[in-house]
Amino acid sequence: MPEPMVTPSRTFNFEKMKSPRLHANSEAPGSYRIATLISETVINAGATLTFEQYISGYGEISGAKIQCYISSDIFSSETSLVRCSLATENEQHIVWGSIEQRIEGSGFRMALEGVHPPHWGKSTIFVDASERINSVITEMHYKNPPFTYILSTKKKIKSGVHYIDFYLTFFNGREWVTNKERVEFKIRNFFEKHNKAISWLAIVASALAIIRLAAVPCVEWLISLF
């Protein structure tokens, strides 16, 4: 049976969990990838690029980090940020997005640390999210997604395609693994930005040309009558 990805609230008792992951083969080498959800990939210069990220997978994982590289200096460091980190709300429900980290220059990096009950021996955010499915809480939406990016583009930047590369690195119990997720987006040029206005001007110009072609013969015919 399917389970919802968007969970309004969820109470966890980490102290009673023997380990972060308890499903079959949870101690086998882990396999994880970043999953990005973005609704709008074509924007104007000065607009804000917003998207969500999750990390999907299962198995052994430790020492996880995300390294981000931005293709060019197009975001304002004063207003660009990522909301992340796990916290408890109302002393019972876990929620994502408790910390805001500024994004400056050509990128950023973060260590993926989270829950740390003493008997686990390590801090992790890769914790079982279901008793039936081998899913982890980084795949789930608890009030917010695990990572929310709010990136404000500068008003004067080069149009065209830009990208952000995300590298997820972790130890899977046997070896270090790195995988990559690229987020591409496009900044509209002048003509794309003013496409509607240009289209209307073209329509008006065409209409005037048609009127002129029709009106001139009519005027000449009227003059010929006198």
N, C-alpha and C positions, 0 to 999 in steps of 0.2 A: 504494500500500500504506500502511496506517495505521502510525503510530509511537506508542510509549507516551509518555504525559505524565510518568509517574513514572520517573525515571532514578536508580538507586542511586548511580552514580558516572559521571563524565564528565571526560576529560582534554582540555584545550584548549591549543593552542600559538598564543597570540595573536600572538607575534612573527612567525609565518609567514603570518598572515592579512593580505592587502593592505589590507583595510578591514573595519569591523565587519560589514557586510552585503554579500554578493556575488551574491545571486540576481537574476534578471531584474527590471528596473525598481526596484532597490533605492534608486536616487537620486531616484526620483519622490517627490512630496509624501507624507509618511507619514500613516497613519491608525491610531490606537491607542486602546484603551479599557481601563478597569479591569474585571476580572472577579473577583467575590467569591464564595467558597464558604463557606456557613454551614450547619451541621447543625441547630442548635437556636435558634429565634427567640423562644421563650416561656420566660422564666426567673423565678425568685423574686428578690426584693430581697436583696442580699448575695451572690448567685451570680456566677459569672464568665462573661462572654460571650467566646467564642473563635471566630475565623474566619480564613480564608486569603484572600489576594489575589494575583492575577496581572495582568499587562498584556499584552494580546494585540493583534497588528497587524503591520504591516510598512511599510517605506519610510523616507524621510529623517526624522530626529528629532534635535533638540538642545535644550538649555536646559530639559529636562523637570523638572517638580516635581509633588508631590502636596500639596494643601492640604486639611485636614480640619476640619470644623466639627461639633461635637456639640450636639444640640438643647437639652440641659439639663445642669446640673452633677450628674451621677449616678454618675460613676466616681471611685474612689479614686486620687489621683495617686501615692500611695506604692506601689501594687501594679499599676498599669495600664501596659502597655508594648506596643511593637511591635518584633518581631525582623525585621531587614532587613540589607541590605548583602551584597556578594559577597566571598568570600575563597577561599583555597586551602588544602585540607586534605591533610596528608601530602605536601606539596610537589608535588602533581600534580592532585588532583581539586578542581573548584570546588564550593563549597557556598554556600547562602543562609543568612542568619540569623546572621552573625558579630557584629552589633552590636545592642544593646538600647537603644531610645530611650524614655524616659518620656513618658507622655501626661498633660498637666496641663490643668486648666481646661476651656475650651470647645473645645479642639482642638490641632492641631499642623501643622507643614509640614516637608517634607524635599526636598532636591535629589536627583535620581536620577543620581548619579555612580557610576562603577565602574571598568572596565578602561581603562587609558590607555597603550598602547604608544606610544613616541615618534613613530613614522611615521604614526599615525592623526591626530595633531594635536588630539585631544579625548578627553575621558573619557566613557564610555557604558556602560550595561548592556544596551543593545539590540543584541545580538550574535547572529549566526547560530547556531542550535542544531542544524541539520541540513544535510547536504549535498544532500538530496533535496527537502525541504520548506522553503518560505520562512517558517520560524518563527524566533522569537528566544528567548533564554534566559529572558526574563521570563515566558514561557508555560510554563516547565518547573519541575519539582520536583527540585532537587538537594539531597538529604538533608532539606531543608526547602523550603516554598514561598517565593517571593520576599519576601512579607510575611506575618507571623503576628501577629495581634492578640490580646492577652490582657488583657481589660478587666474589672476587678473592680468590680462595682456596690456602692454604699453600702447599708447595711442599712436606712436610713430614707430612702426615696425614693418619689416619687409613682408609683402604679401606672398602667398604661395603655401606650400606644404611644409609643416614643421612636425617634429616628433619628440616624444619623451620615451626613453628606454628604461625599463625597470628590470633589475636583476635580483632574483631570489636565490640566496645561497644558504645551504644548510648541510649538516652532517646527518646522513640517513642511517647511521649505525654501522655502516660498512665503509663509506667513502663520502667525501665532500661532493656536493652536487650544486650546479648553478643552472637556472633556466631563465629565459628572457621573455618579457612581454613588451611590445611596442605599442604606444598610443599615438596615432597619427591624427592631425587636424589641419585644417586649412584656413588661412587668413584671406578674406576676400580682397581682390584688387578694386581699383576705383570703379571700373565698369560693372563688376559683379555686385559691388555694394550699392550702386545707383541704377541697377538693372531696370527696375520698374519705371523710374523717372525717365530714363533714356528710351525705353520702349514707348512710353506715352508721347514723348517728343517726336519720335519717329512716326507714330500714328498721326499726330497732328500735322507734321510736315507733309506726310503723304496725302492727307485730306486736303490741305491747302493747295497742294500741287494739282490734285484732281479738280478742285473747284476752279483753280486758275485756268486749267485746260478747257474746262466747260464754259467758263464765264467769258473768256476772250472772244471766242467765235460769236457768242450771243451779242456782246457789245458791238462787235464789228457789223453784225447783221442789222442791229438797230440803227447804227450810224448810216448804213447804206440806204435806209428808208427815207432819209431827209436830204 
